[in-house]
Amino acid sequence: KNGRALGKMKDFAIKPGETLLEVSGVVYGEGLLSDLLGRDVIVSMVNVESIDDNIRLKIDMEDIPPGRLSENEMLIRDTILDKQIVDIDDLKVVRANDVLLAWTKGSLNLVGVDVGFNGIMRRLGLIWMPKYLPFFKFNEHIISWSYIDPLNPALRKVHLKIPRKHVNDLH
């Protein structure tokens, strides 16, 4: 709230839904201690003022309640990223490299999964490369969340609602 940097954003907490996954919290780490000991802070989206180049909170650092994931919340990194996406016949299709988030109906939601090379480049912090090296330019490959079954945290794969042969027909 006062403009002080509290840490680096590491992940988003999500709540499964039938159509979209709503972002329920922001996970950030407080420097080296967070990286070494895994001490991250989870802040509910209720306490988030805005998200753009920075994430601005509505509350002071001292007023941040200790955040914990509820039973029905999951972290994007643990649940979706780097997981295999399989079709309805349980055949591997692609790997989830990144996610697409969008504001819908007043909340931030996961609306798609990036399965292309650009998603890998973003995750590695190399998304600038296609701008300066044209041979690194690739088309976006996003699978809309509407084609994916609701998440079960116990599963190690993300399941499509369609057969493998129809994946290339997705827009």
N, C-alpha and C positions, 0 to 999 in steps of 0.2 A: 504494500500500500504506500510506503514511504519512498519507493524507488530504489531500495537496497537490493543488490543481487544476493539471492539466497542459495543458489546452486545451479546445477545443470539438469535440464529436463532429460529423463532417461526412458520414460515409458508412459503409457496411458492405461488406466484401469477401465475395463469395459463391462457392461451388463448385457448378457445375451438377451436377444429378442427374436420374435418370429421373422421380422423383415429386416431390421437394421440392428447394429450393435451400438448402444448409446455409450459415449465416453462418460464415465462416472467420476473419474479422478485423474489427477496429474501426479506422476511419480518423479521426484527429483532427488538428486544426491548432493551432499554438501562437501564437495572436494575430495581430497585424497582419502579421508576417513571413510567416506561412502564407498569408494572403489575397493579399498582394502578389506573393510569389515562388513560391507553390504548394508550399511545403515542408510536406508533411503527414507524419504518422507513422502507420504501420500496425502494429497490435499484434495478434498472433494470439489467437484465442479461448482458446487454452490458457492464456494469461496473464491472462484476465479472471475476476475473482472473482464479480462480480454486476453485473446491469444492472437498474436501476430508475429513479429520478429522476436518479441519477448512474451512471456506469460506474466501478466500482472494480476496480483491477488487483491481481493477486497479487504483483507485483514492484515494486521501487523504480524511480523514474524513471531512475536511473543504470544500471540493469540491463536496460532495454528494448533488445532487439536491433534492429538496423536492419531494418525490415520491407520486404519487396518482394512484389509479387503474383507468384504462380507462373503458369505458362502456362495452367492451367485455372481460374484465379480471375478474377473480374470485379468491378467496382464497380456497386452498385445504381444510382447516379446516372447512370453512363455507359451502362448496358446496358438498364435497364428504364424509369426515370422519363422522362416526356415522350415516350416512343416510342408509335407507333401500334400498336394491337392489331388484327391482321387475321385474317379467318377462313380456312378451308381453301381457299377460292376466291380468296384474296389481295385480298379487298375490305375496306376500312377499316371497322372497327367502332367503336372508341372509343380514347381516349388514356389511358395509364397515368399517373395523378396521384400515387399514393402506393402503398405496399406494406403488407401485413399480415404481421407476424412473430409467431411463436409458439414456445414451448418444446415440442419433441416428442422423446421418447426421449433426453432429456438434452442435446440441442443446440438452438440457436436456428435456426429455419428460416423461409424465406419461404414462406408458405402461400397468399397471395392477392395480387391486384392491385386497388387501389381505383381505379375509373374514374368515380367520382361527384364532385359538387361539394364534399363534405366533405373529400375528399382534397386538393383545391386549397386549401381553407381551412386545413387543417393545415400544408401546405407553406409557406403565407404567414404562419403564426403567428397566424391569425385564427380558430382553432377556438372561441374564447370567444364569438364573435358569435351563434351560434344560441341560446346559453343566455340572452342578454340581449335579443336581437332575434328573436322567434319566427318572423317571416317569412323568416329565413335558415335555417330548419330543413329539412334534406333527408334523405331516406332514404339509408342506406348502399348503395353499389353495388360489391360485391366480386366479382371473378371468381376462383374457386378455382384454385390453381396446377395442380390435377389436370386442368383443361381446356386447359392450355397446353403446347405442344410444348417439348421440351428446348431450352435456349438455345444459340445459336451466336453467339459474340462478333462474328463478321464481319457478321452481319445487322443491319440498321437497324430491323427491325420485330420485334414479339413475335407469334408465330403461335398461333392457337387450334386445337384439335383438332376443332372443330365448325363447321357452317355458320353464317353470319351470322343467319339467321332463327331460330336456336335460342338466341341470346344472351339474349333477354328471359325465357326459361324457366329460366335458371340461378338457383339460390337464393343 
